[in-house]
Amino acid sequence: MRTKVDARPKIVIIDDEADFLTAMRRSLQPLYRVTTLFGSEWSYAQIAALAPDLVLLDVHMPEQGGFDLCRDLRADPRFAATPVVFLTASNTTEDFNRHLQVGGARFLSKVIDRRQLLAALAETLAAARAAGAAAAV
């Protein structure tokens, strides 16, 4: 018996707000394979085992913040090119600049509407696929 392979991109979302994670899962699951990891109840090993196509992070979380996690991902050759999108309530210039310094692909506000979020994720994933294809040549 053949099993159908789910070709939807894998997205891992890490945030310290349970209600936000639930809302994001519901919103993105029709188009993506979504795994949500709560605040400090995740590990780098979990993220590595999931091998996501994109990571969606909050900036400020207890234990390890999004900037530190992004820096760790960038240091791992397996995830050096994986897009990391910051979805945050922060709107400071300092946090925007830090996302660039650690290798973030986008810096989005949590106040974004679903249509804009889906467009941003699709665009980010397409750019990552194009970059990967170009690097393979």
PALUM-730117 format. One line per 8 residues: their letters; for each residue x, y, z of N, C-alpha, C, O, CB. Coordinates in Angstrom, 1 decimal, decimal comma, always signed. Each point is the difference from the previous one (the first is absolute). Glycine has a CB too. Example, Ala and Ser with C-alpha at 12.3 -4.5 7.8 and 13.67 -1.06 7.14 Angstrom:
<sites>
AS) +13,2 -5,7 +7,8 -0,9 +1,2 +0,0 +0,9 +1,2 +0,0 +1,0 +0,0 +0,7 -2,9 -1,2 +0,5 | +1,5 +2,3 -1,9 +0,9 +1,1 +0,0 -0,8 +1,1 +0,8 +0,5 +1,1 +0,1 +0,7 -1,7 -2,3
</sites>
This chain:
<sites>
MRTKVDAR) +0,8 -1,2 +0,0 -0,8 +1,2 +0,0 +0,9 +1,2 +0,0 +0,9 +0,2 +0,8 -2,7 -1,4 +0,4 | +1,5 +2,2 -2,1 +0,7 +1,2 -0,1 -0,5 +1,0 +1,0 -1,2 +0,2 +0,2 +1,7 -0,7 -2,6 | +0,4 +1,3 +2,9 -0,4 +1,1 +0,9 +0,2 +1,3 -0,8 +1,0 +0,1 -0,7 -0,5 -1,4 +2,8 | -1,4 +2,2 -1,9 +0,1 +1,3 -0,7 +1,0 +0,9 +0,8 -0,1 +0,1 +1,2 -2,3 -0,3 -2,1 | +3,4 +0,8 +0,2 +1,0 +0,9 +0,6 -0,6 +1,4 +0,1 -0,6 +0,5 -1,0 +2,5 -1,9 +0,1 | -1,8 +2,0 +2,0 -0,5 +1,3 +0,2 +1,1 +1,0 -0,5 +1,0 +0,1 +0,7 -2,5 -0,8 +1,3 | +1,2 +1,3 -3,1 +1,0 +0,9 -0,6 +0,0 +1,5 +0,6 +0,8 +0,8 -0,4 -1,0 -2,2 -1,6 | -0,8 +1,6 +2,9 +0,0 +1,4 +0,6 +1,2 +0,3 +0,7 +0,6 -0,9 +0,7 -3,1 +0,7 -0,5
PKIVIIDD) +3,0 +1,4 -0,3 +1,2 +0,4 +0,8 -0,2 -0,2 +1,5 -1,1 +0,2 +0,5 +1,7 +1,4 -2,3 | +0,5 -1,9 +2,5 -0,1 -0,1 +1,5 +0,4 +1,3 +0,6 +1,1 +0,5 -0,3 -0,5 -3,0 +0,2 | -1,4 +2,9 +1,0 +0,2 +1,2 +0,8 +0,0 -0,3 +1,5 -0,9 -0,7 +0,5 -0,1 +2,1 -2,3 | +2,0 -0,9 +2,5 +0,1 -0,2 +1,4 -0,2 +1,4 +0,6 +0,6 +1,0 -0,4 +1,0 -3,0 +0,3 | -2,6 +2,1 +1,0 -0,3 +1,3 +0,7 +0,4 -0,1 +1,4 -0,5 -0,9 +0,7 -1,4 +1,4 -2,3 | +2,6 +0,4 +2,1 +0,4 +0,1 +1,4 -0,4 +1,3 +0,6 +0,4 +1,1 -0,4 +1,6 -2,7 +0,0 | -2,8 +1,5 +1,5 -0,5 +1,2 +0,7 -0,3 -0,4 +1,4 -0,2 -1,1 +0,3 -0,8 +2,1 -2,5 | +0,9 +0,1 +3,1 -0,3 -0,3 +1,4 -1,5 +0,4 +0,3 -0,3 +0,1 +1,2 +2,7 +0,3 -0,6
EADFLTAM) -3,2 -0,3 -1,6 -1,4 +0,3 +0,2 -0,8 -1,2 -0,6 -0,1 -0,1 -1,2 +0,4 +2,6 +1,2 | -0,9 -3,3 +0,9 -0,7 -1,2 -0,5 -1,2 +0,3 -0,9 -0,2 -0,7 -1,0 +0,9 -0,4 +3,1 | -1,5 +2,1 -1,8 -1,1 +0,4 -0,9 +0,5 +0,4 -1,3 -0,7 -0,3 -1,0 -0,6 +1,0 +3,0 | +2,4 +0,0 -2,1 +0,5 +0,5 -1,3 +0,5 -1,3 -0,8 -0,3 +0,0 -1,2 +1,1 +2,2 +2,2 | -0,2 -3,1 -0,4 +0,4 -1,2 -0,7 -1,2 -0,8 -0,5 +0,0 -0,5 -1,2 +2,0 +0,3 +2,7 | -3,1 +0,1 -0,7 -1,2 -0,6 -0,5 -0,6 +0,7 -1,2 -0,3 -0,6 -1,0 -0,1 -0,2 +3,3 | +0,4 +2,1 -2,2 -0,6 +0,8 -1,2 +0,9 -0,2 -1,2 -0,5 -0,1 -1,1 -0,4 +1,8 +2,7 | +2,2 -1,7 -1,4 +0,9 -0,1 -1,2 -0,1 -1,4 -0,6 +0,0 -0,1 -1,2 +1,6 +1,7 +2,3
RRSLQPLY) -1,7 -2,6 -0,3 -0,2 -1,4 -0,5 -1,3 +0,0 -0,9 +0,1 -0,5 -1,1 +1,1 -0,5 +3,1 | -2,3 +1,5 -1,5 -1,2 +0,0 -0,7 +0,1 +0,7 -1,3 -0,6 -0,4 -1,0 -0,7 +0,2 +3,2 | +1,9 +1,4 -2,1 +0,1 +0,8 -1,2 +0,9 -0,5 -1,1 -0,3 +0,1 -1,2 +0,0 +1,8 +2,7 | +1,4 -2,6 -1,1 +1,0 -0,4 -1,0 -0,1 -1,5 -0,4 +0,5 -0,3 -1,1 +1,0 +2,0 +2,1 | -2,2 -2,5 -0,2 +0,0 -1,4 -0,3 -0,7 -0,4 -1,4 +0,4 -1,0 -0,5 -0,5 +0,7 +3,0 | -0,8 +1,1 -3,0 -0,5 -0,4 -1,3 +1,1 +0,0 -1,1 -0,2 -0,8 -1,0 -2,0 +1,7 +1,7 | +3,2 -0,1 -0,5 +1,0 +0,1 -1,1 +1,4 -0,5 +0,4 +0,8 -0,3 -0,9 -2,0 +2,3 +0,2 | +1,4 -2,2 +2,0 +1,3 -0,5 +0,5 -0,1 -1,1 +1,0 -1,1 -0,2 +0,6 +2,0 +2,5 -1,0
RVTTLFGS) +0,2 -3,1 +0,5 +0,1 -0,9 +1,1 +0,5 +0,8 +1,2 +1,2 +0,4 -0,1 -0,8 -2,5 -1,5 | -1,2 +2,2 +2,6 +0,4 +1,0 +1,1 +0,3 -0,8 +1,3 -0,8 -0,9 +0,4 -0,6 +2,7 -1,5 | +2,5 -1,5 +1,7 +0,3 -0,5 +1,3 +0,2 +1,3 +0,9 +0,8 +0,9 -0,4 +0,3 -3,1 -0,5 | -1,8 +2,2 +2,0 +0,2 +1,1 +0,9 +0,7 -0,5 +1,3 -0,2 -1,1 +0,5 -1,9 +2,2 -1,3 | +3,0 -0,3 +1,2 +0,8 -0,3 +1,2 -0,1 +1,2 +1,0 +0,2 +1,2 -0,4 +1,4 -2,6 -0,9 | -2,0 +1,1 +2,5 -0,3 +1,0 +1,0 +1,2 +0,5 +0,7 +0,8 -0,7 +0,6 -3,0 -0,3 -0,3 | +2,4 +2,4 -0,3 +0,9 +0,7 +0,8 +1,3 -0,8 +0,3 +0,8 -0,2 -0,9 -2,7 +1,3 +1,9 | +2,1 -1,4 +0,2 +1,3 -0,7 +0,4 -0,2 -1,5 +0,0 +1,0 -0,7 +0,4 -0,4 +2,7 +0,9
EWSYAQIA) -1,7 -2,5 -1,8 -0,2 -1,5 +0,0 +0,4 -0,6 -1,3 -0,7 -0,9 -0,5 -1,2 +1,2 +2,1 | +3,0 +0,1 -2,2 +0,5 -0,5 -1,2 +1,5 -0,2 +0,1 +0,6 +0,6 +0,9 -2,5 +0,5 -2,2 | +2,4 -1,8 +0,4 +1,5 -0,1 +0,0 +0,5 +0,1 -1,5 -0,7 -0,2 -0,9 +0,6 -1,3 +3,0 | +1,3 +1,8 -2,2 +0,7 +0,1 -1,3 -0,1 -1,3 -0,7 -0,2 -0,1 -1,2 +1,7 +1,8 +2,1 | -1,4 -2,8 -0,1 -0,1 -1,4 -0,6 -1,3 -0,2 -0,6 -0,1 -0,6 -1,1 +1,7 -0,2 +2,8 | -2,7 +1,3 -1,1 -1,3 -0,1 -0,6 -0,1 +0,7 -1,4 -0,5 -0,6 -0,9 -0,5 +0,4 +3,2 | +1,5 +1,4 -2,3 +0,0 +0,8 -1,2 +0,8 -0,8 -1,1 -0,4 -0,1 -1,1 +0,1 +2,3 +2,4 | +1,5 -2,6 -0,9 +0,8 -0,8 -1,0 -0,7 -1,2 -0,5 +0,1 -0,3 -1,2 +2,0 +1,2 +2,4
ALAPDLVL) -2,7 -1,6 -0,3 -0,7 -1,3 -0,5 -1,2 +0,3 -0,9 -0,3 -0,8 -0,9 +0,9 -0,2 +3,1 | -1,2 +2,2 -2,0 -1,1 +0,4 -0,9 +0,4 +0,4 -1,4 -0,7 -0,1 -1,0 -0,5 +0,8 +3,0 | +2,5 -0,2 -2,1 +0,5 +0,5 -1,3 -0,9 +0,9 -0,7 -0,5 -0,3 -1,1 +1,8 -1,8 +1,0 | -1,7 +3,2 +0,7 -1,0 +0,9 -0,6 +0,5 +0,7 -1,2 +1,2 +0,2 -0,2 -2,2 +0,1 +2,4 | +0,0 +0,1 -3,1 +0,3 +0,8 -1,1 +0,1 +1,5 +0,3 +0,6 +0,8 -0,7 -1,7 -2,5 -0,7 | +0,4 +2,0 +2,6 +0,0 +1,4 +0,4 -0,3 -0,1 +1,5 -0,7 -0,8 +0,5 -0,1 +1,7 -2,7 | +1,4 +0,1 +3,0 -0,2 +0,1 +1,4 -0,6 +1,4 +0,3 +0,5 +1,0 -0,5 +1,5 -2,6 +1,0 | -3,1 +1,6 +0,2 -0,7 +1,2 +0,4 +0,3 +0,2 +1,5 -0,4 -0,8 +0,8 -1,4 +0,5 -2,7
LDVHMPEQ) +2,4 +1,4 +2,3 +0,4 +0,2 +1,4 -0,5 +1,3 +0,6 -0,2 +1,0 -0,7 +2,2 -2,3 +0,1 | -2,3 +1,3 +1,8 -0,2 +1,2 +0,8 +1,4 +0,5 +0,4 +1,0 -0,7 +0,0 -3,3 -0,1 +0,9 | +2,4 +2,1 -0,7 +1,3 +0,6 +0,4 +0,3 -0,2 +1,5 +1,1 -0,5 +0,3 -1,4 +2,2 -2,1 | -0,6 -1,3 +2,6 +0,2 -0,1 +1,5 -0,7 -1,1 +0,6 -1,3 -0,1 +0,0 +1,6 +2,5 +0,0 | +0,5 -3,4 +0,5 -0,6 -1,2 +0,7 +0,9 -0,3 +1,2 +1,1 +0,4 +0,0 -2,1 -1,3 -2,2 | +0,4 +0,3 +3,2 +0,8 -0,5 +1,1 +1,0 -1,0 -0,4 -0,1 -0,6 -1,1 -1,8 +1,1 +2,7 | +2,9 -0,7 -0,8 +1,1 -0,9 -0,3 +0,8 +0,5 -1,2 +1,0 +0,7 +0,2 -2,4 -2,7 +0,6 | +1,1 +1,6 -2,0 +0,8 +0,4 -1,2 -0,9 +0,8 -0,9 -1,1 -0,5 -0,4 +2,6 -1,5 +0,6
GGFDLCRD) -1,1 +3,2 -0,5 -0,8 +0,8 -0,9 +0,2 -0,3 -1,5 +0,9 -0,8 -0,3 -0,8 +2,6 +2,0 | -0,9 -1,3 -2,5 +0,0 -0,3 -1,4 +1,3 +0,4 -0,7 +0,5 -0,7 -0,9 -2,9 +1,0 +0,9 | +3,1 +0,8 +0,4 +1,2 +0,4 -0,6 +1,1 -1,1 +0,2 +0,8 -0,3 -0,8 -1,4 +2,7 +1,1 | +0,7 -2,9 +1,0 +1,0 -1,0 +0,3 -0,3 -1,3 -0,7 +1,0 -0,6 -0,5 -0,7 +1,7 +2,7 | -1,5 -1,5 -2,3 -0,4 -1,2 -0,8 +0,4 +0,2 -1,4 +0,6 -1,0 -0,6 -2,4 +0,5 +2,2 | +1,5 +1,6 -2,2 +0,3 +0,2 -1,4 +1,6 +0,0 -0,2 +0,4 -0,6 -1,0 -2,5 +2,0 +0,7 | +2,8 -0,9 +1,2 +1,5 +0,0 -0,1 +0,4 -1,5 +0,0 +0,9 -0,3 -0,7 -0,7 +2,6 +1,8 | -0,8 -3,1 -0,2 +0,4 -1,4 +0,1 -0,3 -0,7 -1,3 +0,8 -0,8 -0,4 -1,2 +0,9 +2,9
LRADPRFA) -0,8 +0,2 -3,1 -0,4 -0,7 -1,2 +1,0 +0,4 -1,1 +0,4 -0,9 -0,8 -2,8 +0,9 +1,5 | +2,8 +1,2 -0,8 +0,9 +0,5 -1,0 +1,4 -0,7 +0,1 +0,7 -0,1 -1,0 -2,0 +2,3 +0,9 | +1,7 -2,5 +1,3 +1,3 -0,6 +0,3 +0,0 -1,5 -0,4 +1,1 -0,6 -0,2 -0,7 +2,2 +2,0 | -1,6 -2,2 -2,0 -0,1 -1,4 -0,4 -0,1 -0,1 -1,5 -1,0 +0,6 -0,6 -0,1 -1,2 +2,8 | +2,0 +0,0 -2,9 -0,1 -0,1 -1,5 -1,3 -0,5 -0,5 -0,4 +0,4 -1,1 +2,9 -0,7 +1,1 | -3,2 -0,6 +0,7 -1,3 -0,5 -0,4 -1,0 +1,1 -0,1 -1,0 -0,2 -0,8 +1,6 -2,0 +1,8 | -0,5 +3,2 -0,3 -1,0 +1,1 +0,1 +0,5 +1,4 -0,4 -0,7 +1,0 +0,2 -0,4 -2,4 +1,6 | +2,3 +1,4 -2,4 +0,6 +1,3 -0,3 -0,9 +0,7 -1,0 +0,0 +1,3 +0,0 +2,3 -2,2 +0,4
ATPVVFLT) -3,0 +0,2 -1,3 -0,9 +0,7 -1,0 -1,5 -0,1 +0,3 -0,8 +0,5 -0,8 +2,6 -1,0 -0,8 | -2,1 -0,1 +2,7 -1,4 -0,1 +0,4 -0,6 +1,3 +0,4 +0,6 +0,7 +0,9 -0,3 -3,0 -0,2 | -1,3 +2,8 -1,4 -0,6 +1,3 +0,4 -0,5 +0,1 +1,4 -0,7 -0,9 +0,4 +0,1 +1,2 -2,8 | +1,0 +0,7 +3,1 -0,5 +0,3 +1,3 -0,8 +1,3 +0,0 +0,6 +1,0 -0,3 +1,4 -2,3 +1,4 | -3,3 +1,2 -0,8 -0,8 +1,2 -0,1 -0,4 +0,3 +1,5 -0,5 -0,8 +0,7 -0,4 +0,2 -3,0 | +1,2 +1,8 +2,6 -0,4 +0,5 +1,4 -1,4 +0,6 -0,1 -0,3 +0,9 -0,8 +2,7 -0,4 +1,4 | -3,3 -1,1 +0,2 -1,4 +0,5 +0,1 -0,1 +0,4 +1,5 -0,1 -0,8 +0,9 -0,9 -0,7 -2,8 | +0,9 +2,9 +2,1 +0,2 +0,5 +1,3 -0,9 +1,2 +0,3 -0,5 +0,7 -0,9 +2,8 -1,6 +0,9
ASNTTEDF) -2,5 +1,2 +1,3 -0,7 +1,2 +0,4 +1,0 +1,1 +0,1 -0,5 +1,2 +0,1 -1,2 -2,5 +1,1 | +2,9 +1,1 -1,3 +1,0 +1,0 +0,1 +0,1 +0,8 -1,3 -0,2 -0,5 -1,1 +1,5 -0,9 +2,6 | -1,2 +2,7 -1,3 +0,1 +0,9 -1,2 +1,2 +1,0 +0,1 +0,0 +1,0 -0,6 -2,5 -1,2 +0,3 | +3,5 -0,2 +1,1 +1,1 +0,9 +0,2 +1,0 -0,2 -1,1 +0,2 -1,0 -0,6 -0,5 +0,9 +3,0 | +1,0 +1,2 -2,7 +1,0 +0,0 -1,0 +1,2 -0,9 +0,4 +0,6 -0,7 -0,8 -1,2 +3,1 +0,1 | +0,8 -2,4 +2,0 +1,1 -0,9 +0,5 -0,3 -1,5 -0,3 +0,9 -0,7 -0,5 -0,4 +2,4 +2,3 | -1,7 -2,1 -1,6 -0,4 -1,4 -0,3 +0,1 -0,3 -1,5 +0,4 -1,0 -0,4 -1,8 +0,9 +2,5 | +0,9 +1,1 -2,9 +0,0 -0,2 -1,4 +1,5 -0,2 -0,5 +0,3 -0,9 -0,8 -2,4 +2,3 +0,6
NRHLQVGG) +3,0 -0,5 +0,7 +1,4 -0,1 -0,3 +0,6 -1,4 +0,5 +0,8 -0,6 -0,7 -0,6 +3,2 +0,7 | -0,6 -3,0 +1,1 +0,6 -1,3 +0,6 -0,5 -1,1 -0,9 +0,8 -1,0 -0,2 -0,8 +1,9 +2,5 | -1,2 -0,9 -2,8 -0,4 -1,1 -0,9 +0,8 -0,1 -1,2 +0,3 -1,1 -0,5 -2,6 +1,4 +1,3 | +2,8 +0,9 -1,3 +0,8 +0,0 -1,2 +1,4 -0,6 +0,4 +0,6 -0,8 -0,8 -1,8 +2,8 -0,2 | +1,7 -1,6 +2,1 +1,3 -0,4 +0,5 +0,1 -1,5 +0,2 +1,1 -0,6 -0,3 -0,8 +2,8 +1,4 | -1,4 -2,9 -0,7 +0,1 -1,4 +0,3 -0,5 -0,8 -1,2 +0,1 -1,3 +0,1 -0,5 +1,8 +2,3 | +0,0 +0,1 -3,5 -0,3 -0,7 -1,2 -1,5 -0,3 -0,2 -0,3 -0,9 -0,7 +2,5 -0,1 +0,9 | -3,0 +1,8 +0,4 -1,5 -0,1 -0,2 -0,3 +0,3 -1,5 +0,6 +0,9 -0,6 -1,0 -0,4 +3,0
ARFLSKVI) -0,7 -1,2 -2,9 -0,4 +0,3 -1,3 -1,1 +1,1 -0,1 +0,0 +0,8 -0,9 +0,5 -3,2 +0,4 | -1,3 +2,5 +1,6 -1,0 +1,0 +0,0 -0,3 +0,3 +1,5 +0,3 -0,7 +0,9 -1,3 -0,1 -3,1 | +0,4 +2,0 +2,4 -0,3 +0,5 +1,3 -1,4 +0,5 -0,1 -0,3 +1,1 -0,5 +2,7 -0,4 +1,1 | -3,4 -1,5 -0,1 -1,4 +0,4 -0,2 -0,7 +0,2 +1,3 +0,4 -0,5 +1,1 -0,4 -0,9 -3,1 | -1,0 +2,3 +2,0 -0,8 +0,3 +1,2 -1,1 -1,1 +0,2 -0,6 -0,4 -0,9 +1,1 +2,9 +0,6 | -0,7 -2,8 +1,6 -1,1 -0,9 +0,3 -1,4 +0,5 -0,4 -0,9 -0,7 +0,1 +2,4 -0,2 +1,8 | -1,5 +2,2 -2,2 -1,3 +0,6 -0,3 -0,3 -0,1 -1,5 -1,0 +0,5 -0,5 +1,3 +1,1 +2,3 | +0,5 -2,4 -2,5 -0,2 -0,2 -1,5 -1,2 -0,8 -0,2 -0,4 -0,9 +0,8 +2,9 +0,9 -1,1
DRRQLLAA) -3,2 +0,3 -0,8 -1,2 -0,8 -0,3 +0,4 -1,3 -0,7 +1,1 -0,1 -0,6 -2,5 +2,2 +0,4 | +0,5 -3,1 +0,2 +0,3 -1,3 -0,5 +0,5 +0,0 -1,5 +1,0 -0,7 -0,4 -2,7 -0,2 +2,0 | +1,0 +1,7 -2,4 +0,4 +0,0 -1,4 +1,4 +0,5 -0,2 +0,8 -0,5 -0,8 -3,2 +1,0 +0,2 | +2,8 +0,6 +1,3 +1,3 +0,5 -0,1 +1,1 -1,0 +0,5 +1,1 -0,1 -0,5 -2,1 +2,5 +0,8 | +0,6 -3,0 +0,8 +0,9 -1,0 +0,6 +0,3 -1,2 -1,0 +1,1 -0,4 -0,3 -1,9 +1,0 +2,6 | -0,3 -1,1 -2,9 +0,1 -1,1 -1,0 +0,9 +0,5 -1,2 +0,8 -0,8 -0,5 -3,1 -0,2 +1,3 | +2,1 +2,2 -1,2 +0,7 +0,5 -1,2 +1,5 +0,1 +0,4 +0,9 -0,4 -0,8 -2,9 +1,6 +0,0 | +2,3 -0,7 +2,0 +1,4 +0,1 +0,4 +0,7 -1,3 +0,2 +1,1 -0,2 -0,4 -1,8 +2,3 +1,6
LAETLAAA) +0,0 -3,1 -0,7 +0,6 -1,3 +0,2 +0,2 -0,7 -1,4 +1,1 -0,6 -0,2 -2,2 +0,4 +2,4 | +0,1 +0,3 -3,1 +0,2 -0,6 -1,3 +1,2 +0,7 -0,8 +0,8 -0,7 -0,6 -3,3 +0,2 +0,5 | +2,6 +1,8 +0,2 +1,1 +0,7 -0,6 +1,3 -0,4 +0,6 +1,0 -0,2 -0,7 -2,5 +2,1 +0,2 | +1,6 -2,0 +1,8 +1,2 -0,4 +0,7 +0,4 -1,4 -0,4 +1,2 -0,3 -0,3 -1,7 +1,8 +2,2 | -0,4 -2,4 -2,0 +0,3 -1,4 -0,3 +0,4 -0,1 -1,5 +0,9 -0,7 -0,3 -2,5 -0,1 +2,0 | +1,0 +1,6 -2,6 +0,3 +0,0 -1,4 +1,5 +0,5 -0,2 +0,7 -0,5 -0,8 -3,2 +0,8 +0,2 | +2,8 +0,8 +1,3 +1,4 +0,5 +0,0 +1,0 -1,0 +0,4 +1,1 -0,1 -0,5 -2,1 +2,4 +0,9 | +0,7 -3,0 +0,7 +0,9 -1,0 +0,5 +0,2 -1,2 -1,0 +1,1 -0,5 -0,2 -1,8 +1,1 +2,6
RAAGAAAA) -0,4 -1,0 -3,0 +0,1 -1,1 -1,0 +0,8 +0,5 -1,2 +0,9 -0,7 -0,5 -3,1 -0,2 +1,2 | +2,0 +2,1 -1,1 +0,8 +0,6 -1,2 +1,5 +0,1 +0,4 +0,8 -0,3 -0,8 -2,9 +1,6 +0,1 | +2,4 -0,9 +1,9 +1,4 +0,1 +0,4 +0,6 -1,4 +0,1 +1,2 -0,1 -0,4 -1,7 +2,2 +1,7 | -0,3 -3,0 -0,8 +0,5 -1,4 +0,1 +0,3 -0,6 -1,4 +1,0 -0,7 -0,2 -2,2 +0,4 +2,3 | +0,3 +0,6 -3,1 +0,2 -0,5 -1,3 +1,2 +0,7 -0,7 +0,8 -0,7 -0,7 -3,3 +0,3 +0,5 | +2,7 +1,6 +0,5 +1,1 +0,7 -0,6 +1,3 -0,5 +0,6 +1,1 -0,1 -0,7 -2,5 +2,2 +0,4 | +1,4 -2,4 +1,6 +1,2 -0,5 +0,6 +0,4 -1,4 -0,5 +1,2 -0,4 +0,0 -1,7 +1,8 +2,1 | -0,5 -2,2 -2,5 +0,2 -1,3 -0,5 +0,6 -0,1 -1,4 +0,5 -1,0 -0,4 -2,4 +0,3 +1,9
V) +1,9 +1,9 -2,2 +0,5 +0,0 -1,3 +1,4 +0,2 -0,1 +0,6 +0,0 -1,1 -2,7 +0,9 +0,4
</sites>
